[in-house]
Amino acid sequence: MALFTFRLLPLVCTASIAIYVLSRFMHFETKSTGALTYSITFIIYLLYWLYIYPYHLSPLRHVPTVPGCPLWGHVFEIFNAEIGAVQQKWHKTHGPIVRYFYPFGKEILSVVDNSALKHILVEASYNYEKTASNRKFLSRLFGEGILTAGGKVHAQQRKALNPAFSISAIKALAPAFWDYSCSMSSYWEQDIKESSDDSVSLDISDWASRATLDIIVAVGFGAKIDTLHNSTAPLIEAFRTVFRFDAVAKLLAVLHILFPIVRYLPIKENREVDAAKRTLFEFASGLIQEKEANINSTGNNILSQLVRGDRKPQAAGEDIFSRVICDQIATFLGVGQDTSATWLSWTLHLLSKHQHMQVKLREEIRSHFPFLFRGATHEKIDFTEVDVDRLPYLNNVCRESLRFIPPIPFVSREAARDERLGEYFIPKGTVIHIPINTIHRMPEYWGPNSNAFDPDRWNCLPASYTNNAFLPFTQGPRGCIGRKFADTEVKTILCCLLSKFQFSPDPAVQDPEELKRYRIVQKSQYGIRLKVSKLDG
């Protein structure tokens, strides 16, 4: 809203001076003159900013533009459709770089062009920072962590955290991944045993969130919360509040981005989110105090790197300070665990709809890890030598799930300086949206069956495919630091679950794909419920 106010202010001041001159020196009646002058001023303002400027003066006027009224823009069309669906239609009609509008004539670029994506994400990534509105929205939930940092600060934070996400560090976490995966399967086995039927309907989304939260707390921060056992633990309840998808939450999420002042309204929803954030940060503070009490402890997990990085500024110039450690923990707890949980949930859903793929994947798991099917307790298995990256079809299924339903369906960037994308001049401050959901379904990159879930496509990608056509974790210096962590975690849980259970759609609930919603991550509005039964034998 600040953008609207400051643009209007000089014109209002000019109108006020005109009213004073007319009434003081030319003896016009003040009230009627003021009403008429301000009305004309407002009309001139609207005419200029909503028609003359965007279509005749804007540096972006040469970019192909989606037809529509800049006053209310295309926001209703976007938010009333599945995310990415509208952009897919626009790009098919207008080309790989298009302009559209948010309310009050705010110009937005949507980009799916390969060269432009490479430039934004890889070649000049720090010239395109997260938008101010996006940073404010995310920082309200998770503080000023690596997710919202920009430029040199982001590069230094990432450098300090890299050791915790190295391939060797993640390989060392394998036993913990297996331990929590097997624990979750034990709870499911108990539920099935206590059921009068040979299968149960489980909220896969909720179980996945609890499992991935337990994992990140244990391996990332050296603590134990056991939400798998206690489904109402304060921390998991806090995340349920942050990621809920009811109509009011969806509306507020949109309003927070358009008008950040909405966060200060004294309404129930804001109070609940603030309480959830307090719970999250109190937990993070407790972790830090415990770690600093043993300041000389060694370790290569996330918390060790954060605390160690906090002690480096005086010696090595690293820019990670104590005041942001809580923010970093909140970021990894929130976005990290929920992205993995969403990826896992959608993958199990897709396998339940494609039974032959589920059978094929299970047989691959059996051929590589037969001990998982023998009924031995997981304590007797040495998981340090179990490498989930050796399974090619599992890798294909996981990548195809990310392509078909990406947990993060779009990212936004703002030009930090004047730039060029292809033939177009991009002035500083231009907001650019990268519709990942759209890019992942484009026939131009993926061939004629781009709208089909087909893990085998990864064995023979079309010649038109490029690395920038697959962006579940984005690319370049700002790409997700936890990509390998999430990949190993999800594959491990899938191997464990598919070695014990059969998954099928629950006929009592609507298809989750028809209820996709986006708030930080792309989920099904009411979660993903599946029928789960024990494998025969």
N, C-alpha and C positions, 0 to 999 in steps of 0.2 A: 504493500500500500504506500510505502514511502516514495516509491518511484512516481506514483500518480500525484501525490501531494506536492513534491518539489517541482515537478513540471508545471503544475497549475499555479504555484505561488507567485512567480514573476508577473503573470498575466493578471492575477487578482490585485496585486499591488498597483499595477498600471491602471486598472479599472477604478480602484479606490481614489487614486490621484485625479483621474478624469472626473469622477463624481464630485470631488471637492472643488475643482476648478469651475465646473458647470454651476454648482449651487452657490459658490462664494462670489464669483465674479460675473456670472451671466444670469444669476437669479432664477435658475431652474429649481423646481420643487424637489427637495432632497430625497424623499421616500420613493416617489415614482421614478425619479432619475436613477436612483440606486438600483431599484428592482429591474429596470430596463437594461441598465448598463451591465449588471451582473449576469442577466439572462443572455445578453449578446456575447459577453465574455465566455460563458460556459459553452455556448453553441460554437463559437470560434475555436475554442479549445478542442471540442469533440471533432469538429470538421478537420482541424489540422492534424491531430494525433491519430485519428481513426481512418482518415482517408488520404489527405494530402501527403503527410509524412511517409506512411508505410508504402504507398503506391507510387510516389513521385520523388521523394527526397531520401529515403532510407538507403544506406549503403547495401542493404540486402534486397533491394527491390528487383534486382536482376535474377535472383534465385527463383526457380519455378515455385509458385505459391498456390496453396490449396484454396479454392474459392470459399468465401464465407465472410461474415461481418467481424471486423477486428474488435468491436465493442465487447461482445461476449466470447469471441474467439471460437475455438473448436473443442473447448474443454469438456462440454457436455457429451459431444460425440465420442470423445476418447474414453471418458469414464463410464459410459453406458455400454461399452463393448469390451470383449476380452482384450486384455492388454496386448498390443501389437497388431490386432486385426485391422484396425482403421489405418494404421501406418502402412500395412501391407498393400492395401488398396491404393493409398496415395502414391506410394513409390512405383507401383505398377503403371499408374496413369501419368505421373509427373517426372519420374526419373529417380536416380539414386541420392540426390540431395534436394530436399524440398523445404519450403518455409510454411509455417502455419502460425496461429496466434493463440495466446492465452488471453484472458480478459483484459480490457483496456488497451488493446493493441500491442501487448508484449510479444515480440517476435521470437520464435523458436525454430531452430533448424533440426530436421530429422535426417540422419546420415546413415546410409547403408553401402556407400561406395567403398570398394576395397582399398584403393589408394588413400582416400580420405581417412578411413578407419586406421590404417597403418600409421598415418601421420599423427593423428590425434592420440592414439594409444601407445605408440612405440617411439616414433622418431622425435616427437615434440611433446611428450606426455606432460611435462611440467609447465608447458604453455597453455594447457587446458586443465584447469583445476575443477574440483567439485563445485557445484553452484552454491551460492551463499544460502539460498533457501534450503537446499538439501543438507548442508552442513548444520544449519540451525535445527532442522528436524531431527537429524541423527544425534547431534550433541545433546539435545534435550533428553534423549533416552539413554545414551551411552557415554556422554561426556566427550572430551576432546582427545580421543585416542587416534590410533594410526588410520582409522577409517575416515576421519575428517581432516587430518593433517595435510598440509600442502607443501610443495616446493622442497627447500633444504631440510625443513623439519621432518617431513615425511621420509626423505632419503636417509636421514640419520637414524630415525626410529626403526626403519626397516633394516638398516645395517646392524643395529644392536640386537634385533630379534632374529636375524637370519640363522644363527647357530641352533636355536630351538626348533627350526623347521627344516634342517638339513636332512638329506636322505638317511644318513647314519643315525641321526637322532630319532627319526620316525621309525626306523627299523627296530630300534631298541624298545619302542612302545608296543610292539606287536603283542606280547603276552598280555598286556593290560587290555588291549582292544578285544582279544579273545575272551578274557576273563569276564568282562562286562557283557559281551555278546552271549556267552553261555549262561550267565546269570539271568538275563532277560528270557532266554529260551526255557529256563527252569521254571520261571513264574508262569509262562504260557502253558507248559506241560501240566502244571498243577491246576490251572484254570480248566483245561480240557478234561483232566481226570475228575474234577469235581462237577463237571457238566453232565447233564442227563443225556446229552447228544454226543456224537463223536467229533463235533467241531464247536468252536465258539466264535462269536463275532467280537473282534477286537478293534479298538481305536488305534490303528497303527501309528498315526501321527503323534498321538500323545505318548505312546510307549517309546517311539523313536526319539522324541524330544527328551524324555527322561534318561534314556540310555546315553545319548550323546552328551547331555549335561553332566551326568556322572563321570563320563570318560574325560571330558575336558577339564573338569575340576580335579580329577585324580592325576592325570598325566601332565596337565599343564601347570597346576598350582599345588600339587602334593597334598591335597585334602580329600575328604570323603564326606559325601552328603547322602548318598543312597536313596535317590528319588525313585529308583526302581522298586524299592520296598515301601517307601513313604510317598505316595502320589500327591499328598497335600503339603509337602515341605514348602516353607515360605519362598524359597528361591524359584522353584518351578511354578508356584502360583504367581509370582511376580512376572515371569515370562509369559504366562497365559494372558495376563492383563496387557502386557506390551504388544503381543502379537494377535490379539483377538480381532475378529472380522465382522462384528455386527454392523448394522447400518450406520449407527451414530459414530462408531470408531472409523468407518470408512470416510464419512463426511468430514470428520475432524482432521483426518490425515490429509485430505485435499486442502482444507482451509488452512492448516498449519503451513503448508508449502506456499500457498498463495498469499496468506496474511499471517505472518508469524506471531502477531499480537494475540491471536486466538488462544495461544498457550496460557495466557494470563487470565482468561475468563474464569470466574469462580463457579465452575460447574462440576458435577459429580465425576465425569469422565477424566477431566484434568487432575482432580484430586487423587483419583485411583492410580493414574499413571505416575504422578509424583510420589505416591506411597510406594509403588513398585520400584521406582528408581532408588528411593531411599533404602529399600531392602537389598537391592543389588549392590549399592555402594557400601552399605554397612558390612556386607559379606566380604567385599573386596578389601575394605580397611582391616578386617580381622585377619585376612590372609597376609597382608603386608606386615602387620604387627608381629605375627608369628614368625615370619621369615626374617625380619630385622632383629628379632630377639636372638637369632642364631646367625649373626652377620657373616661369620666366616664359613658358613656351610657352602658346599660345592653343589653343582647341579647344572643340568643343561636344559631344564624345562623353561616354560615361558616366564614364570615368576622369578626364577633365578636370574634370567637375562635382564628382566626389568629392574630388579633390585641392584644387580651388578652394574647395569647401565647407569643407575641413579648415582652411583658413587664415582663414576668416571669423569663427570664434567671438569672437575678441578685438574685432573691429570691428563685427560686426552681430548677435552673439548666436546665430548658427546653431549647432545642437547636433549637428554631425557631426564626430567626432574621428578622429584618425589611427588609433586602435586598432580602429575598426570598418570602416575602408576595405576591409581584407582580407575581412571578412564580407560587405560589399556586393558585392564582386567575385565571391566564391564563390556568392552568391545568384543573381546575374544569369547567371553561367556555367552553374550547375546547373539551376535551375528554369526560367530563361528559354529556354535552348537546347533543353531536353528537352520542354518544352510545345509549342514550335513543331514539333519533329521528330515528336512523337506526332500532332499535328494533321495534318501533312502525310502521314504514313504511313497513318493511317486514311482520309484523303480518297482517296488513290490506291487503297487497298484497295476502298473503296466504288465508285469509278469502274470498277474492274476487274470488279466483280460486275454493274454496270449499264452494259453496253456502249453502249446508245443515249444515255445521259447523257454518257459519255466522248466519243462522236462529236459530240454537240451542243456540248459545251464546246470541243472542238478547233476546230470550225468557227467558233465565236465568236472564238476567239483568232486564227484565220487571217484573219477579216474585219477585225479591228482591228490586228493586227501581222503582215501578210503577209511581212515581211522575215525573220521567224523561220523560215519554211518554204523559203527560197530557197537554203539551203546556204552563205550567206555566213558568214565567220568573225565571231565576236562582237566582235572588235576594231574592225570597220568600222562598227559600229552606235552611234549616239548614244542611250544609254539614259536620258539626263537628261529627255527629253521623252516617254518611254514610261510612260504612266499606267495601271497595272493596275486602278485603281478605276473605270475607264470601262466595264468589262465586267460587265453586270448578271447574266448567268447564272453567271459565275465567282463573283460575290459570293454568289449564292444557293447554289451548291454548297458554298462554304466555310462559310457559316452553317449549312447543313443538316448538314454533317459534324460541326460543333461541337455541334449539338443532338442528333444521333443517337448519337454516341459522344464525349461531352465528355472532354477529357484530364484535367480535374480534376472527378471525379464527385460530390464532396461537400465541403462546408466545415463547420467547427465553430466555434462562438462560445461565450463564457462571459459571463454577465451581470456587469458590473463594479459594478452597483448594483441596488437593487430597481427592477423595471420592471413594465409590464403589456403583455400581448399579447392584444388583444381583451378578452374577459371574464375572462382568467386573470391572477392575480398571479404574477409571476416573481421569486422572491427572489434576492438577490445570490449569485453562485456557481453558478447553474443553467447546465448545459451544454446547448447547443442545436445540433442537427445540421440542416444544410440539404442534403437529398439531391438534388443537381442532376440526377443521372441519372434520378431519379423525376420531378421537375418537368418535365423535357424530354420525358417520355413520357406526360404526363397528358392524357387526352381533354378534361378540363375546360378546359384552356388551348389545346390544339392540334387539337381536333376528333377525329372517329372514326378517322382514319388516322394517329394519333399514333405508332404503332409502325412506320410505313413510312418509308423513306428517299425523300423527295420534295422536291427543290430548288425545284420550282415552287410549293410551298405559300407561299413568301415573296412571291409576286406577289399573293396574296389571303389574308391571314391571317384566321382566324375572329374574330368580334366578341369572343369571350371571351379573346383573347390580350392579355397585358400585358407590359410591359418586364421585369417580375420573373419571367416564365415562361421567360426565356432568360438563363442565368447562367453561360456558360462562363468569363467573366472576373470574375464577380460584379458588383456595382453600387456606386455611391457612393464616398465618400472612400477606402475600402480596396479599391476595384476595381483590377485589374491595371494598373500604370503602363505596361507594355510592350504593351498591347493592339494599338495601331496598328502598332508595330514588327513584331509577330508576323504581323498581318494582311497587311502589305505583303510581308514575307518569304515567307510561304507562297504567296501569289498569284503572286509573281514566279517561284518555283521551279516551280510548276504550269505556268505559261505556257511556260517553257523546256522542261520535260520532255515536255509533251503536244504540243509542236510537233515533237518528234523521235522519240517512242516510242509504241508501243501497249502497253497493260497488260492482263493477263488473270490470273485466278487460277492458282496452281500446283497441279495436281491431285495432286502428290506429298505435299502437306502438308495438315494439318487446317485447316478454316476458322478464321482468327484470331479471329473473333467468338465462337467457342466456348471460347476460352482467355483471355478477358479477365481481367486481374489488376490490382490497384491497389496501388501503393507510391509515394506522392507524385504520380505520374501514372498514368493508366489505359492499360496496354499489353496486347499479346498476350504470353502467357508465353514463347513461343519466337520472338518477333519476327514481322514480316509479310514473307513471301516471295511475290514475284509473278513471273510470266513476263513478260519485257520483250523486245520486238522493235522493230527499226527500222521507221519508217513507210515504206510504199512510195513511191518517188519522192522 
